[in-house]
Amino acid sequence: MLESLGILALVLALFFLAFLLIRTVLFGKVPPPIPETELPAVDGEIVAEHLAAVLRHRTISEAEEKPVDAQAFLNLHRELERLYPRVHATLRVEVVNRLSLLYIWKGKDETLDPVLFAGHLDVVPVDPETRDAWKFPPFDGHIEEGAVWGRGALDTKNSVVAVLEAVETLLKQGYQPVRTILLAFGHDEEIGGFQGAAQIAGRIQAYNTRLAAVLDEGGAILSGGVVPGVRFPVALIGTAEKGYATLQLTVESSGGHSSMPPRHTGIGVLACAITRLENAPFPARLYLVRRMFEFLAPFLPFGLRLAFANLWLFRPLISRALGANPRTNALIRTTTAVTMVRGGVKDNVLPARTTAEVNFRLMPGDRVADVVAFARRVIADDAVQINLPQGRAWEASRVSPTDSAAFQGILQALGQVYPEAISAPYLVAGATDARHYQPICEQIYRLSPMMITAEELKTIHSVNEHISIETLARMVQFYIQLIKIWGENG
């Protein structure tokens, strides 16, 4: 009897193991080969000179309440006219809300919905405390060591220049798309895009036009080893971006002298509320990261492929592993970050009012109302007022399809220009101008087509931002290929 039970257990174990292995083998598939094509020649040195000229314009966005230097943007407009004469002679250029630009390249068939390539003209400021850490002054547009250095070299004046270079090149070749091509460059992406991209989207909507597809900044082509378990470069194409909500927590008390304090001061009460929030992370949602690893599956180590192919079994293990790293944790859940705390005026005075701001980045599937309700439930203290200031929240985006012609076109262009890379869909943790086009487009993708290392990635919004001349040239080639793919009928 015991022997029979042992044999039965062995058979069941073998069936179970076979079941896991079959699911692992069937998980993901090798992407079809991309037909080889002769890429257009691009003079990277000329592109670098053009980007350097654009970087010298201090088109800085600091805060919504602080006016921008409008003249800097207007000077940049003139610079673009000088650098790209064919673009400005052939395309219709509309200035939107004085500082943003919308280019319209009419196609042969105006019954087709247009496609749109987006970028932004503004950059974040340079922290005065870090100026001495820059190898070259951040607004000098310096070319050295095979790269262009300066604020905006990666985010995203490089994309603006590369797409304009692509259009200029195609016009020189006599190319005209079948489908109308739009180029949209907002002036305030770094502070929300409400005066730039949102107004451009409104202008397009006023024309009673819908868009077939949008490509904006987002993912990039990360060098080998940056994505865990993958030794090849990986092109991450954002198919969605997270939402945003900043809650203000406030504790009010009578104040008084610090020599006779209550058991918990306002700061102490607020600290307890913050601790409760930080100790109660939102639940993990693995459906988007699973989709990403499904595309990467043929190139994953066996253990990772086994785990993602059998999430029903390994979900807790994967959630813990991804949740342990801030970068991957942001891909699987709505995140909580306490970013500002204010309270007190003197060391011997009890604060009468203490506040904290908590920033949440929402997973698709979580709504702003859910975040507010979650915070109230977790804090569970009537002494803590929880408010959502107006204009400090927006929902997560929809998830764009990966089986569409538009997405396949991106894969094709990537395969032609970056044959050494593999591609996968991706959740963008930050905010982009792309979300403003949701009312007029179902297929919105987020990719900055540049090969970038982990160290270069750290320079975005930081010190020594730069881009290699070789990468710039390949960006232009990518945009040329995708404009021709998206610009054709179909």
C-alpha positions in Angstrom: 0.0 0.0 0.0 2.7 2.5 1.0 4.7 1.5 -2.1 1.6 2.2 -4.3 1.1 5.6 -2.7 4.7 6.4 -3.2 4.5 5.5 -6.9 1.3 7.6 -7.2 3.0 10.6 -5.6 5.9 10.3 -7.9 3.7 10.1 -11.0 1.7 13.2 -9.8 5.0 15.0 -9.1 6.2 14.2 -12.6 2.9 15.4 -14.1 3.1 18.6 -12.1 6.7 19.2 -13.2 5.8 18.5 -16.8 2.9 20.9 -16.5 5.2 23.7 -15.3 7.7 22.9 -18.0 5.2 23.0 -20.8 3.8 26.3 -19.6 7.4 27.6 -19.5 8.2 26.5 -23.0 5.0 28.0 -24.4 5.5 31.3 -22.5 6.4 34.0 -25.0 7.8 33.4 -28.5 10.8 34.4 -30.5 9.9 37.6 -32.5 9.7 37.2 -36.3 12.8 38.4 -38.1 12.7 42.0 -39.3 13.6 42.3 -43.0 16.9 44.0 -43.5 16.8 47.5 -45.1 19.3 50.0 -46.2 19.2 52.8 -43.6 19.5 56.4 -44.7 22.9 58.0 -44.2 22.9 60.6 -41.4 25.7 63.0 -40.6 25.8 62.8 -36.8 28.2 65.8 -36.6 25.7 68.1 -38.2 22.9 66.8 -36.0 25.1 67.3 -33.0 25.7 71.0 -34.0 22.0 71.5 -34.4 21.2 70.0 -31.0 24.0 72.1 -29.4 22.4 75.2 -30.9 19.0 74.3 -29.5 20.4 73.5 -26.0 21.8 77.1 -25.7 18.3 78.4 -25.4 17.3 78.5 -21.7 13.7 77.3 -22.1 13.3 76.5 -18.5 10.1 75.4 -16.7 10.4 75.8 -12.9 6.9 75.8 -11.4 3.3 76.4 -12.5 3.1 79.6 -10.5 6.4 81.0 -11.9 6.3 82.7 -15.3 8.6 81.3 -18.0 11.0 83.4 -20.0 8.8 83.7 -23.1 11.5 85.3 -25.1 13.7 82.2 -24.7 11.0 80.1 -26.3 10.4 82.6 -29.1 14.2 82.7 -29.8 14.1 78.9 -30.0 11.3 79.0 -32.5 13.5 81.3 -34.7 16.4 78.9 -34.2 14.3 76.0 -35.5 13.3 78.0 -38.5 17.0 78.7 -39.3 18.1 75.0 -38.8 15.2 73.4 -40.7 14.3 75.6 -43.7 12.5 72.9 -45.7 10.3 71.9 -42.8 9.2 75.5 -42.3 8.7 76.1 -46.0 6.7 73.0 -46.6 4.8 72.2 -43.4 2.1 74.4 -41.9 3.3 75.7 -38.6 0.8 76.8 -36.0 1.9 78.5 -32.8 -0.3 77.3 -30.0 -0.8 79.3 -26.8 2.1 81.6 -28.0 5.0 79.2 -27.0 4.1 75.7 -28.2 4.4 74.5 -31.8 2.2 72.3 -34.0 3.6 71.2 -37.5 1.2 69.8 -40.1 2.6 67.8 -42.9 -0.3 67.1 -45.2 -0.5 63.6 -46.6 -1.8 62.5 -50.0 -4.9 61.0 -48.5 -6.5 63.4 -46.1 -9.3 61.0 -45.3 -6.9 59.0 -43.2 -6.4 59.9 -39.5 -3.1 61.6 -38.9 -0.3 60.3 -36.7 1.6 62.5 -34.2 5.2 62.7 -33.0 5.5 64.6 -29.8 8.4 66.2 -27.8 8.8 69.2 -25.6 10.8 72.4 -25.8 11.2 73.1 -22.1 13.8 71.7 -19.6 14.1 71.5 -15.9 16.3 74.1 -14.1 19.8 73.4 -13.0 20.3 73.2 -9.3 22.7 76.1 -8.4 24.4 73.8 -5.8 25.4 71.4 -8.6 26.7 73.8 -11.2 30.4 73.2 -10.3 29.8 69.4 -10.8 29.0 69.8 -14.5 32.0 69.0 -16.8 30.7 71.7 -19.2 28.3 74.5 -18.5 24.8 73.2 -18.8 23.5 75.8 -21.3 26.6 76.1 -23.5 25.7 73.2 -25.8 29.2 71.9 -25.7 30.4 69.1 -28.0 33.2 67.0 -26.6 34.2 63.4 -26.1 31.9 62.3 -28.9 28.8 63.7 -27.2 26.6 66.8 -26.9 26.4 68.1 -23.3 23.7 70.2 -21.7 20.4 70.4 -20.1 17.8 68.8 -22.4 20.3 66.6 -24.3 18.3 63.6 -23.2 15.0 65.1 -22.0 13.8 65.9 -24.7 15.4 68.4 -27.0 17.2 65.4 -28.6 13.8 64.0 -29.8 12.7 67.4 -31.1 15.9 67.8 -33.1 15.9 64.2 -34.3 12.4 64.2 -35.6 12.9 67.6 -37.3 16.1 66.2 -38.9 14.2 63.2 -40.1 11.5 65.3 -41.7 14.0 67.7 -43.2 15.9 64.7 -44.7 12.7 63.2 -46.2 11.6 66.5 -47.7 15.1 66.8 -49.3 14.4 63.3 -50.8 11.1 64.5 -52.2 9.1 62.2 -49.9 5.4 62.9 -49.1 3.5 60.7 -46.7 0.2 59.1 -47.6 -1.1 59.9 -44.1 -0.9 63.3 -42.6 2.0 63.7 -40.1 1.8 66.0 -37.1 4.7 67.2 -35.0 3.7 68.6 -31.6 6.2 70.3 -29.3 4.8 71.6 -26.0 6.5 74.3 -23.9 5.6 73.2 -20.4 5.8 69.4 -20.1 8.1 69.6 -17.1 5.3 71.3 -15.1 2.3 69.3 -16.3 1.8 70.2 -20.0 -1.5 71.9 -19.3 -0.6 75.1 -21.3 1.3 73.2 -24.0 0.3 69.7 -25.1 -3.2 70.0 -23.6 -3.8 73.1 -25.7 -2.4 71.4 -28.8 -4.7 68.4 -28.3 -7.5 70.8 -27.9 -6.6 72.5 -31.2 -6.6 69.1 -33.0 -9.9 68.2 -31.4 -11.4 71.5 -32.5 -10.5 70.5 -36.1 -12.8 67.5 -35.5 -9.8 65.2 -36.0 -8.8 62.0 -34.3 -5.3 60.6 -34.3 -4.4 57.1 -35.6 -1.3 56.9 -33.3 1.0 59.0 -31.1 4.6 58.6 -30.2 6.0 60.6 -27.3 8.9 60.2 -24.9 8.9 57.4 -22.4 11.0 54.3 -22.5 14.4 54.0 -24.2 16.8 51.3 -25.5 18.6 50.3 -22.4 22.0 48.7 -22.8 22.6 45.1 -22.0 22.3 44.2 -18.3 20.1 47.1 -17.3 16.9 45.0 -17.4 17.2 42.2 -14.8 18.1 38.8 -16.3 18.6 40.1 -19.9 22.0 40.6 -21.3 20.9 42.1 -24.6 19.8 45.8 -25.0 16.1 46.1 -24.4 13.8 48.7 -26.1 11.1 49.5 -23.6 8.0 50.9 -25.4 5.6 52.6 -23.0 2.0 51.4 -23.6 0.7 53.2 -20.5 1.8 55.7 -17.9 0.9 56.0 -14.2 -1.5 58.5 -12.8 -0.7 61.1 -10.2 -2.2 62.3 -6.9 -0.7 64.5 -4.2 -2.6 64.4 -0.9 -2.1 67.1 1.8 -2.2 65.8 5.4 -2.8 68.5 8.0 -2.8 68.4 11.8 -4.0 71.4 13.8 -3.5 71.9 17.5 -3.6 74.7 20.1 0.2 75.2 20.1 1.8 76.5 23.2 5.1 76.3 25.1 7.3 73.2 24.5 7.9 72.9 28.3 4.3 71.6 28.7 3.8 69.3 25.7 0.9 66.9 25.1 1.8 63.2 24.7 1.9 63.7 21.0 2.5 67.0 19.3 1.0 67.8 16.0 4.3 66.7 14.4 4.1 63.4 16.3 0.5 62.8 15.2 1.5 63.5 11.6 4.5 61.3 11.9 2.3 58.4 13.0 0.0 59.0 10.0 3.0 59.0 7.6 4.4 55.8 9.2 1.0 54.0 8.7 1.0 55.0 5.0 4.5 53.9 4.4 3.9 50.6 6.2 0.8 49.9 4.1 1.9 49.6 0.4 -0.8 49.2 -2.2 -1.2 45.6 -3.5 0.9 44.4 -6.4 -0.6 44.2 -9.8 1.6 42.0 -12.1 -0.4 42.0 -15.3 1.7 44.7 -17.1 5.1 43.5 -15.9 4.1 40.0 -16.9 3.3 41.3 -20.4 6.7 42.9 -20.6 8.5 39.7 -19.6 6.3 37.7 -22.0 8.0 39.7 -24.8 11.4 39.1 -23.2 10.7 35.4 -22.4 12.9 33.8 -25.1 15.9 35.7 -23.8 15.3 35.2 -20.1 17.2 32.8 -17.8 15.2 29.6 -17.3 14.3 30.4 -13.7 12.8 33.8 -14.5 10.9 32.3 -17.5 9.6 29.5 -15.3 8.4 32.0 -12.7 6.6 34.4 -15.0 5.0 31.5 -17.0 3.5 30.2 -13.8 2.4 33.3 -11.9 -0.4 31.3 -10.2 2.4 29.5 -8.3 5.2 32.1 -8.0 3.2 35.3 -7.7 4.2 35.9 -4.0 7.9 35.3 -4.8 7.9 37.6 -7.8 6.0 40.3 -5.9 8.5 40.2 -3.1 11.5 40.2 -5.5 10.2 43.1 -7.6 9.0 45.0 -4.6 12.4 45.0 -3.0 13.8 47.4 -5.6 12.4 50.9 -6.0 12.7 50.8 -9.8 10.9 47.5 -10.3 8.5 48.2 -7.4 7.2 51.2 -9.4 6.2 48.8 -12.2 3.8 46.7 -10.1 1.9 48.9 -7.7 0.7 52.4 -6.9 3.6 53.9 -5.0 3.5 56.2 -1.9 6.1 58.9 -1.4 6.2 61.5 1.4 7.8 64.5 -0.3 7.3 67.6 1.8 6.8 68.2 5.6 6.2 71.6 7.2 5.7 72.5 10.9 7.0 74.6 13.7 8.6 78.1 13.9 10.9 77.8 16.9 12.5 75.0 18.9 10.5 75.9 22.1 7.1 76.5 20.5 4.6 73.7 19.8 3.4 73.9 16.2 -0.2 75.0 15.7 -0.3 73.6 12.2 1.7 70.8 10.7 1.4 69.6 7.1 2.8 66.9 4.8 2.4 66.2 1.1 2.3 62.6 0.0 2.7 61.8 -3.7 1.1 58.7 -5.2 1.8 57.4 -8.7 -1.2 55.3 -9.7 -1.2 52.0 -11.5 -3.7 51.6 -14.3 -6.7 50.1 -12.5 -6.3 52.3 -9.4 -8.2 55.5 -9.5 -7.6 58.8 -7.7 -10.8 58.3 -5.6 -9.4 54.9 -4.5 -6.2 56.5 -3.3 -8.1 59.1 -1.2 -10.2 56.3 0.3 -7.2 54.1 0.9 -5.3 56.9 2.8 -8.3 57.6 5.0 -8.7 54.0 5.9 -5.0 53.4 6.6 -4.5 56.6 8.7 -7.8 56.1 10.5 -7.3 59.3 12.7 -9.8 62.1 12.7 -7.1 64.5 13.9 -5.4 64.2 10.5 -7.2 66.1 7.8 -6.8 64.6 4.3 -7.3 66.9 1.3 -6.7 66.6 -2.4 -5.7 70.1 -3.7 -7.3 71.1 -6.9 -5.1 70.4 -10.0 -2.9 68.0 -8.1 -4.2 64.7 -9.5 -5.0 62.9 -12.8 -5.9 59.3 -13.5 -3.6 56.6 -14.9 -3.7 56.3 -18.7 -5.4 53.6 -20.7 -3.2 50.7 -21.8 -2.5 50.9 -25.6 -2.6 47.6 -27.6 0.4 45.6 -28.6 -1.3 43.8 -31.4 -2.0 46.9 -33.5 -0.4 48.0 -36.7 1.0 51.1 -35.0 2.8 49.1 -32.3 4.1 46.6 -34.9 5.4 49.6 -36.9 7.5 50.7 -33.9 8.8 47.1 -33.6 9.8 47.2 -37.3 11.6 50.5 -37.1 13.4 49.4 -33.9 14.4 46.2 -35.6 15.8 48.0 -38.6 17.8 50.6 -36.6 18.7 48.6 -33.5 18.9 45.0 -34.7 20.9 44.1 -31.5 18.0 45.0 -29.2 14.9 43.2 -28.2 11.6 45.1 -27.6 8.9 44.9 -25.0 5.9 46.9 -23.7 6.5 48.9 -20.6 4.7 51.0 -17.9 6.1 54.5 -17.7 6.3 55.5 -14.1 6.6 59.3 -14.7 4.2 61.7 -16.5 4.5 62.7 -20.1 2.6 64.9 -22.5 1.2 61.8 -24.1 -1.7 61.6 -21.7 -3.2 64.8 -23.0 -3.9 63.2 -26.4 -6.1 60.4 -24.9 -9.4 62.1 -25.8 -8.4 61.9 -29.5 -6.3 58.8 -29.8 -6.5 55.1 -28.7 -3.0 54.1 -29.7 -0.4 56.1 -27.7 3.1 54.9 -27.3 6.0 56.3 -25.3 9.6 55.8 -26.5 12.7 57.9 -26.7 14.6 56.0 -29.4 18.0 56.3 -27.9 20.5 53.7 -26.7 21.3 54.6 -23.1 23.4 53.1 -20.3 22.4 53.0 -16.6 24.9 55.7 -15.9 23.6 58.0 -18.6 20.1 57.4 -17.4 21.0 58.9 -14.1 22.0 62.2 -15.7 18.4 63.0 -16.7 17.2 65.9 -14.5 20.7 65.7 -12.9 24.3 66.6 -13.6 26.2 66.2 -16.8 23.3 65.3 -19.0 24.7 64.3 -22.4 24.0 62.2 -25.5 26.5 60.6 -27.8 26.7 61.7 -31.5 26.2 58.1 -32.6 23.0 57.8 -30.7 21.7 61.1 -32.1 22.3 59.8 -35.7 20.5 56.5 -34.9 17.5 58.5 -33.5 17.2 60.3 -36.8 17.3 57.0 -38.6 14.6 55.6 -36.4 12.3 58.6 -37.0 12.8 58.4 -40.7 11.9 54.7 -40.7 8.8 55.1 -38.5 7.6 58.2 -40.4 7.6 56.1 -43.6 6.0 53.1 -41.9 3.3 55.1 -40.1 2.9 57.5 -43.0 1.8 54.9 -45.4 -1.8 54.0 -46.1 -3.0 51.3 -43.7 
